[in-house]
Amino acid sequence: MSARLPLFLRQLRRPPQPAGPPRRLRMPCRASSGGGGGCGGGEGLLGQRRQQNAQAGSSRGRGSGAPPAGNSIVREVIQNSKEVLSLLQEKNPAFMPVLAIIQAGDENLMQEVNQNLAEEAGLNITHICLPPESSEDEIIDEILKINEDTRVHGLALQISENSFSNKVLNALKPEKDVDGVTDINLGKLVRGDAHECFVSPVARAIIELLEKSGVNLDGKKILVVGAHGSLEAALQCLFQRKGSMTMSSQWETPQLQSKLHEADIVVLGSPKPEDIPLSWIQPGTTVLNCSHDILSGKLGCGSPSIHFSGLIAEDEVSLLAAALRIQNMVSSGRRWLREQQYTRWRLHCLKLQPLSPVPSDIEISRAQTPKAVDVLAKEIGLLADEIEIYGKSKAKVRLSLLERLKDRADGKYVLVAGITPTPLGEGKSTVTIGLVQALTAHLNINSFACLRQPSQGPTFGVKGGAAGGGYAQVIPMEEFNLHLTGDIHAITAANNLLAAAIDTRILHENTQTDKALYNRLVPLANGVREFSKIQLARLKKLGINKTDPSTLTEEEVRKFSRLNIDPSTITWQRVLDTNDRFLRKVTIGQAHTEKGYSRQAQFDIAVASEIMAVLALTDSLTDMKDRLGRMVVASDESGQPVTAEDLGVTGALTVLMKDAIKPNLMQTLEGTPVFVHAGPFANIAHGNSSVLADKIALKLVGEEGFVVTEAGFGADIGMEKFFNIKCRASGLVPNVVVLVATVRALKMHGGGPSVTAGVPLKREYTEENIQLVADGCCNLQKQIQIAQLFGVPVVVALNVFKTDTRAEIDLVCELAKRAGAFDAVPCYHWSMGGKGSVDLAWAVREAASKRSRFQFLYDVQLPIVEKIRTIAQAVYGARDIELSPEAQSKIDRYTEQGFGNLPICMAKTHLSLSHQPDMKGVPRDFILPISDVRASIGAGFIYPLVGTMSTMPGLPTRPCFYDIDLDTETEQVKGLF
């Protein structure tokens, strides 16, 4: 150690630590700013230095014992950093920047300097200490961990000079590289973009000290001797910006003596070898010594004190560089905070080349090569440890992202709904995709589409694929439409486990005594009986405050062991993700092993399971577990509800669903992000994608971005449920409703011929007919009025088909505006992609800038009957409702069981505002019959049945599977459309 090391720095040094395994000091080390203790005390580092300079005097050639110029600069830099940080923390109280230093070796000099300066500025600092002999790969491993640690805002390396390879330096994330050593930061500096990058604190310190010492750099000849790599490049760049003529040289350069003679200013970047005489430096030359390695912490020891009138010593450079690093840290934290509020994505959008005529959906999908999903994830701000990749084009997103972005403002929330559709559908998914492609790929606005996952049943039945259409699709469409990431399979497994648990429990209760049943439910293990956690919860529910199984009385054993399920009240059905009409009614338990216990049951399609609705409405893993436990599967013989929790299966269901809860990330044809998550039925459930997908997307797009989600069926069903059920569960407030209409559907509502899937359209739909369109706009006007009940502005998106005429298009847009729509826009995304929906995107953006006066339609505390009546009259236009005796009985039972304060999910045909599919337009003065009322307690709603509802579709005479095939050479799927 050099004898020249200033007293204040020598006192900071600690005894060397013994070599050994890495010391991973991950907890931030922040010393108290007052008094002793921690990493420093008294007046702090600057106070110590001021005191010791006064005691020891200065021998730096400026003559007096006055503190060097660098001392005041350091104090100014640290004070400025402290003030900026305080301002940031006023608006963000929980914000605390953390500087991580990876150190390989036992040199603690710079560790102490950084720690004390960080303390004075108000930052946290953490050291990751590795052995001196750590390999390049070991250092890089630590760098990569810090890169992905969202708690750390800056990273510096304190390693040997030999370890500073390009591979190591460029492993750093540029946005955390507060020492400015990565190629990206150096490249920005060279280009003149210093405001967008981090500049080497050592290079900045040299410039600052020279200027503060009164040296005019303009026109000066600067010689940088012995500097390497990023420091050399940064010095050359900064000196040239000051108008200096800069030369670089190494100590062994043959022409070094002549260069030293010519130089006005000499910067020593490494220790002077002993064979280089001081006489080579001309008298009066300003010499600046930065030979102390600010990164490695090693001190150059090849030179005694050099006495020049213009000498600035290495400790001044080191200290100021450390202070400027702290300043870079504060800048990094400020950038990070700004990004938490809103960051415009640097998204590489995929180019479309639309063809005419438009090819099939699968041909279009296959012609576009999607981005790798990890690339897309990085573009939209996801960290590497926040995604789980499935193949090349799908990934699940972890819920931890919500905690990381909890302080970021949400984007704008847009719902796509529709008028009462034809059986062919009017293109809500296509409009949703076209809108986000327009927003992001053409207007450079962050946007996310959130869609339901389609059931595989209709894919092989009559509907085919459901990934949008034309040039507004989610890709790859075959992956979207088939297994995706297995969420529906997980729901099927969980649903059927619960169904098996119900019938098995009935069987065992019917065939065992209380004691035998109890002994099997609480078995001996190593001679001891213990209740499981879920069994203890059941005891508590029963009011039995005991934990020792041997202490229960006979009555308590009976109460604990027997659920006494009434088989006639079982509402939980088995499910399958295949259209199979022959499973609509089955008899189970016919094998002799079931000892005569059999009953009639049925299968539903998997997406009709209440577990799917739970998945769509939950907001966390804990909430999902609670909802799964609350699901009511039957009543007992005394009329009390029996839940999944009572059956002891809640934990197992949660385990089966633990991956399904994570939204699935995919992309559109133009490379913009899409979440595909959950797909509840739109009749017996609420027909919307998941709350979690929406919440995560709203954080990712940021305050100025847009999240566009879709509601199933017409606005009278999907939109009403979105507002009254989903928004209650999520707490999110929508900004705009996009109401999708087609000329085709309006003609149907105006009195056109019936429309049937698979049958060619009549000529009324393919030729201009202004009168039919005008008459049918009554349905559009009614749906606009329904949206206005909730206080949300409406933009009508007219999904244009090639047979629509300009007169028909103009008429629809004009009548929509007269009916109260904020705007009405024709859309051409199917044939043009996002470019065809740019006008819609502008209209949505403008509408979202208006204040939303969102309100619910009813108070959930109203009686169940009144809530049903409110929806029937205000939304459907019914005169009144009519309850069947069974429906009234169920309402009474649910009210008595404490479920009367849940929202209502009407199960009604989507083909009419009324209960009769053939009543088109706007039916009036009808009575809405309620045939039955059921409950999804875990999901959190009551669903009245209007007429009969099939929960298991059947296959048509010619199912889609006739056209679906696999090319065994290329493994490409054929026949999806």
DRENDRENTI-782614 format. One record per residue (C-alpha): residue in one letter; x, y, z. Coordinates in steps of 0.25 Angstrom, whole numbers, plus 2048, in hexadecimal, padded with zeros to 3 digits. Layout:
BEGIN
AXYZ
...
***
This chain:
BEGIN
M800800800
S80680E7FC
A80A817807
R8038227FF
L7F681C802
P7EE828809
L7EB826818
F7DC826816
L7DD81B80C
R7E7813814
Q7DE813821
L7D280E819
R7DA801815
R7D67F481C
P7DF7E981F
P7E07DF814
Q7D67D4814
P7DA7C6813
A7D97BF805
G7CD7B5804
P7C07B37FD
P7B87BE7F8
R7B27C8802
R7A57CC7FC
L7A17D8805
R7937D97FE
M78D7E2809
P78F7F1806
C7997F780F
R795804813
A79C80B81F
S795815828
S798823824
G799828832
G7A382483D
G7AB81883D
G7A880A838
G7A680482A
C7B080781F
G7B3816823
G7B182082E
G7B282E833
E7B1838827
G7B282C81D
L7BD82A813
L7BE83980E
G7BE83E81C
Q7CA83481F
R7D1838813
R7D0847816
Q7D5845824
Q7E083C820
N7E5846815
A7E5851820
Q7ED849829
A7F784381F
G7F884F815
S7FA84D806
S80684A7FF
R80084A7F1
G8078567EB
R7FD8617EC
G8048667F8
S7FB868803
G7F485E80D
A7E7861807
P7DE855803
P7DF8517F4
A7D58567EA
G7CF8487E9
N7CA8487F8
S7C08537F5
I7BC84C7E8
V7B983F7EF
R7B18467F9
E7A984D7EE
V7A78407E7
I7A28387F3
Q7998447F8
N7938457EA
S7918367E9
K78A8367F7
E7818417F3
V77D83A7E6
L77A82D7EE
S7728347F8
L76983A7EE
L76782D7E7
Q7648277F5
E7598317F8
K75182C7EC
N75581E7EE
P75881B7FD
A75B80D7FC
F76680F7F1
M77480C7F6
P77F80B7EB
V7898007ED
L7977FF7E8
A79D7F17E7
I7AC7EF7E6
I7B27E27E2
Q7C07E17E8
A7CA7D67E5
G7D57D77F0
D7D77DD7FE
E7DA7EB7FB
N7D07F3803
L7D5801800
M7CB8057F5
Q7C07FD7FD
E7C1806808
V7C28137FF
N7B580E7F8
Q7AE80A804
N7B081880B
L7AD8207FF
A7A08187FD
E79C81A80C
E79E82980B
A7958297FE
G78B820804
L78D8147FB
N78E8057FF
I79A7FD7FB
T79C7EF7FA
H7A97E77F8
I7AB7D97F1
C7B87D57F6
L7BF7CA7ED
P7CD7C37EF
P7D87CA7E8
E7DA7BE7DF
S7CC7BE7DA
S7CB7BA7CC
E7C47C37C0
D7B87BA7C0
E7B67BB7CF
I7B77CA7CE
I7AD7CA7C3
D7A37C17CA
E7A37CB7D5
I7A17D77CB
L7957CF7C5
K78E7CE7D2
I7907DC7D5
N78B7E07C7
E77D7D97CA
D77C7DE7D9
T7727E97D8
R7767EE7E6
V7847F37E0
H7857FF7D7
G7948007D5
L79F7F67D4
A7AE7F87D5
L7BA7EE7D4
Q7C57EF7DE
I7CE7E47D8
S7DC7E27D3
E7E17E97C6
N7E37DB7C0
S7D47D87C2
F7CF7E47BA
S7CC7DC7AD
N7C27E07A3
K7BA7D47A6
V7B97D97B5
L7B77E77B2
N7AC7E57A8
A7A57DB7B1
L7A07E87B9
K7937ED7B5
P7967FB7AF
E78A8017B8
K7917FD7C4
D7A07FF7C0
V7A280C7C8
D7B180B7C5
G7AF80D7B6
V7B78017B2
T7AE7F97A8
D7AF7FB799
I7A1800799
N7A480C7A3
L7B180F79C
G7AB80F78E
K7A0819793
L7AB822798
V7B382178B
R7A6824783
G7A383078C
D79882B794
A79E82D7A2
H7908307A7
E78B8227A4
C79781A7AA
F7A08197B6
V7AE8207B4
S7BA81A7BC
P7BA8217C9
V7CA8217C9
A7CA8287BB
R7C08327C0
A7C88347CD
I7D48387C5
I7CD8427BD
E7C68487C9
L7D38497D1
L7DB8507C6
E7D085A7C3
K7CE85D7D2
S7DD85F7D3
G7DC86A7C9
V7E28637BD
N7DC8677AF
L7DB85A7A7
D7D886179A
G7E485F790
K7EC85879A
K7F484C797
I7F08407A0
L7F98347A1
V7F28287A8
V7FD81E7AC
G7FA8107B1
A7EB8107B0
H7E48047AA
G7D68007A5
S7CA8087A9
L7D18127B1
E7DA8157A5
A7CF81679B
A7C681F7A5
L7D28287A8
Q7D582A799
C7C682D796
L7C48377A1
F7D183F79F
Q7CE840790
R7C0846794
K7C885079C
G7D085478F
S7DD84D794
M7E684678B
T7E7838791
M7F282E790
S7F3820796
S7FF81879A
Q80480D7A2
W81080D7AB
E8188057A1
T81680D795
P82381178E
Q81F81F78C
L81A82279A
Q82582C79D
S822835792
K813834794
L8158387A3
H81D84479F
E812848796
A80684779F
D8008527A7
I7F88487B0
V7FC83A7B3
V7F38307B9
L7F98247C0
G7F08187BE
S7F980E7C5
P80580E7CE
K8128147C7
P81C8097C5
E82980C7CD
D83280D7C0
I82A8197BB
P8318267C0
L8288317C6
S83183B7BE
W8298367B1
I81E83F7B6
Q82084D7B3
P81F8577BF
G81285E7BF
T80A8527B9
T7FD84F7C1
V7FE8417C5
L7F28397CA
N7F482C7D1
C7E98227D0
S7F28167D1
H7E98117DD
D7E18067D7
I7D380B7DA
L7CC7FE7D6
S7D67F47DC
G7D97FB7E8
K7E87F97E6
L7F28057E8
G7FD8087DE
C80A8077E6
G8158097DB
S8178187DE
P81A8207EB
S81482E7EC
I8158367DF
H8168457E2
F81184E7D7
S80A85B7D8
G7FE8557D1
L7FD8477D7
I7F08427DB
A7F28357E3
E7EB8277E1
D7E38287EE
E7DC8347E9
V7D882D7DC
S7D48217E4
L7CB8287ED
L7C48317E3
A7C28257DA
A7BB81D7E5
A7B28297E8
L7AF82A7D9
R7AC81B7D9
I7A281F7E4
Q79C82A7DB
N79B81F7D0
M7938167DA
V7898217DD
S7878237CE
S7858147CC
G77B8147D7
R7748207D0
R7738197C3
W76E80D7C9
L7638147D0
R75F81B7C3
E75F80E7BC
Q7558097C7
Q74C8147C4
Y74C8127B5
T75680D7AB
R75380D79C
W7577FF797
R7627FD78D
L75A7F3786
H75F7EC779
C7517EB772
L7507E1767
K74C7E6759
L7407E1752
Q73E7E0743
P72F7DE741
L72B7D6735
S71E7D872D
P7167CF72D
V7187CD73C
P71E7BE73E
S7197B5749
D71C7B8757
I7267AD759
E72D7B174C
I72E7BF751
S7337BA75F
R73D7B0759
A7437BB74F
Q7477C375B
T7537BF764
P7507C3772
K75B7C977B
A7617C0785
V7597C2792
D7657C679B
V7687D1791
L75A7D6792
A75A7D57A1
K7667DE7A2
E7617E8798
I7557EA7A1
G75D7EB7AE
L75C7DD7B4
L7687D87BB
A76E7CB7B8
D76A7C47C5
E75B7C97C3
I7587C07B7
E7577B17B5
I7597AD7A7
Y7517A37A0
G7577A0792
K75B7AC789
S74F7B4789
K7487B3797
A74B7B67A5
K7457B77B2
V7467C47BA
R7497C37C9
L7407CB7D3
S74C7D07DA
L74C7DB7CF
L7407E27D6
E7497E47E2
R7547EA7DA
L74B7F37D3
K7417F67DE
D7458057DE
R7438077CF
A73780E7CA
D72D8057C2
G72A8077B4
K71D80A7AD
Y7137FF7AE
V70A7FC7A2
L6FF7F17A0
V6FB7EC793
A6ED7E7792
G6E27E6787
I6D47E7783
T6CB7DB783
P6D37D2779
T6CF7C876E
P6D37BA770
L6DF7BD768
G6E57C7772
E6E87D576F
G6F77D5771
K6F97DB77F
S7077D3780
T70B7D8773
V7087E6776
T70F7E5784
I71C7E077C
G71A7EA771
L7197F577C
V7267F2783
Q72E7F0776
A72A7FE772
L72D804780
T73B7FD781
A7407FA773
H73B80776C
L739811777
N74580D780
I73C80C78C
N73E801797
S7327F8796
F72E7EA79A
A7237E1796
C71D7D77A0
L7157CC79A
R70E7BF79F
Q7147B279C
P70B7AA793
S70579D796
Q70A79178E
G6FC78C78D
P6F7796783
T70479677C
F701787777
G6F278A777
V6EC79576F
K6F37A2772
G70179F76E
G70C7A8773
A70A7B477C
A7177BC77A
G7117C8773
G7117C8764
G7177CD757
Y7237D775A
A71F7D9768
Q7237CC76F
V72A7C677B
I7357BD776
P7397B2775
M72A7AF774
E72B7A0775
E7327A1783
F7287AC787
N71C7A2783
L721795788
H728792796
L72F79F798
T73679D7A5
G72C7937AB
D72479C7B4
I7177967AF
H71D7887B2
A72078D7C0
I7127917C2
T70D7847BD
A71677C7C7
A7127857D3
N7037857CF
N7037767CE
L70B7747DB
L70077B7E2
A6F57737DB
A6FC7667DF
A6FE76B7EE
I6EF76E7EF
D6EA7607EA
T6F57597F2
R6F27607FF
I6E375C7FD
L6E774E7FB
H6F074D807
E6E6753810
N6DB74A80B
T6E473D80E
Q6EB74081B
T6E874382A
D6EC750830
K6F874A837
A6FE74382B
L6FC750822
Y70375882C
N70E74F82E
R71074F81F
L70F75E81D
V719760829
P722754827
L72D74F831
A73B75382C
N74674E834
G73C74B83F
V73775983F
R72A75F83A
E72B76E835
F72177782E
S72677D821
K72578C81F
I71878C817
Q712782821
L71578C82C
A70E797824
R70278E824
L70278C833
K70279B835
K6F779D82B
L6EF792833
G6F279A840
I6FB78E845
N70779584C
K71078984D
T71D785846
D71F77784C
P71776C845
S716763851
T70E76E859
L70276F850
T6F576A855
E6EC76084E
E6E376B849
E6EF773845
V6F576783D
R6E7766836
K6E6775832
F6F577582D
S6F4768825
R6E776981E
L6E3774814
N6D576D812
I6D5772803
D6C77717FD
P6CA76B7EF
S6BD7727E9
T6C47807EC
I6D177D7E5
T6D47887DB
W6E37857D8
Q6E477D7CB
R6F07777C4
V6F677E7B8
L6FD77B7AB
D7027857A1
T6FB77D795
N6EE77F78F
D6E7772793
R6D7772793
F6D7764799
L6DD7697A6
R6D17737A9
K6CB7687B2
V6D275C7B7
T6D07527C2
I6DD7507CB
G6E07457D5
Q6DB7397CE
A6E77307D1
H6E57267DC
T6F172D7E4
E6E87397E6
K6DF7307EF
G6D27357E9
Y6D57447EA
S6D174A7DC
R6CB7567D8
Q6C775E7CB
A6D27697C8
Q6D77717BC
F6E47767B5
D6E57857B2
I6F078A7A8
A6FC78E7B0
V6FB79D7AE
A6ED79C7B5
S6F47987C2
E6F37A27CE
I7027A07CF
M7047A77C2
A6FB7B37C7
V7047B37D4
L7107B47CC
A70A7BF7C4
L7067C77D0
T7127C57DA
D71C7CF7DD
S7277C77E4
L72B7B97E7
T7267BB7F5
D7187C07F0
M7177B47E7
K7197AA7F2
D70F7B17FA
R7057B17EE
L7077A37EB
G70579F7FA
R6F87A77FA
M6F27A07EE
V6E57997F1
V6E378B7EB
A6D67877F2
S6CD7887FF
D6CD77F80B
E6C1778810
S6BD784819
G6BE78E80D
Q6CC794810
P6D6796805
V6E278C803
T6EE7927FE
A6FB78D7F8
E702792805
D6F978880C
L6FD77D803
G70C780807
V7107827F8
T7137917F8
G72278F7F9
A7227857EE
L71A78D7E5
T7237997E7
V72F7907E3
L72978C7D6
M72679B7D3
K7337A17D7
D7387A37C9
A72B7A57C3
I72A7B27CB
K7357B97C3
P7317C07B6
N7367BB7A9
L73E7C57A0
M73C7C4791
Q73D7CE786
T7347D477A
L7387D376B
E73F7E076D
G7477DC779
T73F7E3784
P73D7DC791
V7317D4795
F72C7CD7A2
V7247C17A0
H71E7BC7AD
A7127B67B2
G7057B37A9
P6F97B27B2
F6EB7AF7AB
A6E47BC7A8
N6D67B77AC
I6D87AF7B9
A6E47B77BC
H6E97C57B9
G6F07C37AC
N6FC7CC7AE
S70B7C97AE
S7137CA7BC
V7147D57C6
L7227D27C8
A7267D37B9
D71F7E17B8
K7267E67C5
I7347E17C0
A7317E77B3
L72D7F47B8
K73A7F57C0
L7427F27B4
V73C7FC7AB
G73E8077B5
E7368147B7
E7358187A8
G73280A7A3
F7268017A0
V7217F47A4
V7167EF79B
T70E7E379F
E7017DC79A
A6F47D87A0
G6ED7CC79A
F6E07CD792
G6D87DA791
A6D97E679A
D6CC7E27A1
I6D37D57A7
G6E27D67A6
M6E47E57A9
E6D97E57B4
K6E17DA7BB
F6EE7E07B8
F6E97ED7C0
N6E17E77CB
I6EA7DA7CE
K6F87DC7C9
C6FA7EB7CC
R6F47E87DA
A6FE7DD7DC
S70A7E47D6
G7077F27DB
L70B7F77CD
V7048037C6
P7028027B7
N70480E7AE
V6FE80B7A1
V6F480179B
V6F77FD78D
L6EA7F8787
V6EB7EF77B
A6E07EF771
T6DF7E9762
V6D67ED757
R6D27DE756
A6CD7DD765
L6C67EA763
K6BF7E5757
M6BB7D975F
H6B57E276A
G6AE7EA75F
G6A67DE75B
G6AF7D7752
P6AE7C874F
S6B47BF75A
V6C37BC75A
T6C87AE75D
A6D67A975F
G6DB7A1753
V6D07A6749
P6D37B173F
L6CD7BF742
K6C17C373B
R6C27CF730
E6BD7D973A
Y6CA7D8742
T6D37D9735
E6CC7E472E
E6CA7F2733
N6BD7F473B
I6BC801742
Q6AF7FF748
L6B27F274F
V6BF7F9755
A6B7805759
D6AC7FC760
G6B77F3766
C6BE7FE76D
C6B47FE778
N6BC7F377E
L6C97FB77D
Q6C2807784
K6BD7FE78F
Q6CB7F8792
I6D1806792
Q6C680A79C
I6CA7FE7A5
A6D98027A5
Q6D48107A9
L6CD80A7B5
F6DB8087BB
G6E18167B8
V6EB8117AE
P6ED8187A0
V6EA80F794
V6F280F787
V6EB80677C
A6F47FE773
L6ED7FA766
N6F47ED762
V6F47EF753
F6F17E3749
K6F57E473B
T6E67E3737
D6E37F073F
T6E07FD737
R6E580B73B
A6D680F73C
E6D4804746
I6E180774E
D6DE81674F
L6CF814753
V6D480B75F
C6DE815764
E6D5820763
L6CA81976B
A6D3814775
K6D8822778
R6CA827779
A6C781C783
G6D282278C
A6DF81B788
F6EB82378A
D6EF81F77C
A6EC815772
V6F880F769
P6F880575D
C7037FB75F
Y70B7F3755
H7157EB75D
W7107DE758
S7167E174A
M7217EC74E
G7257E875C
G7287F4766
K7287FE75B
G71A7FC758
S7167FF767
V71E80C769
D712815768
L70C80C773
A71980D77B
W71881C77B
A70981C77F
V70C81378B
R71881C78F
E70F82878E
A704822796
A70D81D7A1
S71282B7A3
K70482E7A8
R70082C7B6
S6F981F7B9
R6ED81F7C2
F6EC8107C4
Q6E280B7CD
F6DC7FD7D0
L6CE7FA7CC
Y6C97F57DA
D6CD7F47E8
V6D17E67EC
Q6CA7E77F9
L6BC7E77F2
P6B47DA7F3
I6B77D07E8
V6AA7D27E1
E6AB7E17E0
K6B97E07DA
I6B47D67D0
R6A87DF7CD
T6B17EB7CB
I6BA7E47C1
A6AD7DF7B9
Q6A77ED7B9
A6B27F77B7
V6BB7EE7AE
Y6B27E57A6
G6A67ED7A6
A69C7E37AC
R68F7E87B3
D6927DE7BF
I6977D17C3
E6907C47C6
L6967BA7D0
S6937AB7CF
P6917A47DD
E69E79D7DC
A6A57AB7D9
Q69E7B17E5
S6A27A57EE
K6B17A77EA
I6B07B67ED
D6AB7B37FA
R6B57A97FD
Y6C17B17F9
T6BC7BD801
E6BA7B580D
Q6C97AF80B
G6CE7BD80B
F6D17BF7FC
G6C67C97F9
N6D07D57F7
L6D87CF7EB
P6D77D57DD
I6CE7CF7D3
C6D37C77C6
M6C77C67BD
A6C77B97B4
K6BF7BD7A8
T6C07BB799
H6CA7C5792
L6C27C5785
S6B77CF78A
L6B57D9795
S6AA7D179A
H6A97C279E
Q6A47BE790
P6B07BD785
D6A67C077A
M6A27CE780
K6AC7D7779
G6AD7E6779
V6A87EC786
P69D7E378C
R6947EA796
D6897E77A0
F68E7D97A3
I68E7D17AF
L69C7CB7B2
P69A7BC7B8
I6A47B87C2
S6A47A87C2
D6AE7A67CC
V6B97AD7D5
R6C77A77D8
A6D37AC7DF
S6E27AD7DD
I6E67B17EB
G6F57AF7E9
A6F47B87DC
G6EB7C17E4
F6DE7C27DC
I6D07BD7DB
Y6CB7B87CD
P6BC7B87CA
L6B97AF7BE
V6B07B67B3
G6AA7AA7AC
T6B379E7AA
M6C279E7A9
S6CB7937A3
T6D87937AA
M6DD7877A1
P6DD78B792
G6DB780788
L6E277D77A
P6DB78076D
T6D9777762
R6E677B75C
P6EF780767
C6FB788764
F70477C767
Y702777759
D70B783754
I71578275F
D72277A75C
L73177A75E
D73C77A753
T74576F759
E751774751
T750783756
E748780763
Q73F78C75E
V73078C762
K72678D757
G717791757
L71679B763
F7107A875E
***
